């Protein structure tokens, strides 16, 4: 598996729509992806180029084929919310672990982010097992309003903080 991150491109839209239409992949996500269209995907890709408080990257294979999206969202006051979704064919291949490491490194080094958090629906056992396997843990402390909102929507708060 040779993965890399790159900026999202218009040609990724069809693959994005593929995972958005997969009930098994989206059933625990907050947003209503099922009703998204190819136009919505293309608009998101276009808008991602100009977003200042968010970083969205395509996870691609050795042939530069889109496998998923990894993001740092709501960047504010040294904090960012992490998000990742991969196509079914990318699961279990190492793409997600690679993408997590790369986006966290980019956030800490290029954006001066101090804390990265993400929230997981308590029923999403697959995601919770994956994050634990990667060395992340559920955190009980609440640090700011953005994290509090996330916790109120979902139970599991997983986070990563820059070590001193």
Secondary structure as GFF3:
##gff-version 3
##sequence-region A 1 164
A	DSSP	beta_strand	4	7	.	.	.	ID=ss1
A	DSSP	three_ten_helix	10	12	.	.	.	ID=ss2
A	DSSP	alpha_helix	13	20	.	.	.	ID=ss3
A	DSSP	alpha_helix	23	26	.	.	.	ID=ss4
A	DSSP	three_ten_helix	33	35	.	.	.	ID=ss5
A	DSSP	alpha_helix	38	48	.	.	.	ID=ss6
A	DSSP	beta_strand	55	60	.	.	.	ID=ss7
A	DSSP	beta_strand	66	76	.	.	.	ID=ss8
A	DSSP	beta_strand	79	86	.	.	.	ID=ss9
A	DSSP	three_ten_helix	88	90	.	.	.	ID=ss10
A	DSSP	alpha_helix	95	110	.	.	.	ID=ss11
A	DSSP	beta_strand	115	120	.	.	.	ID=ss12
A	DSSP	alpha_helix	125	133	.	.	.	ID=ss13
A	DSSP	alpha_helix	145	153	.	.	.	ID=ss14
A	DSSP	beta_strand	156	161	.	.	.	ID=ss15
###
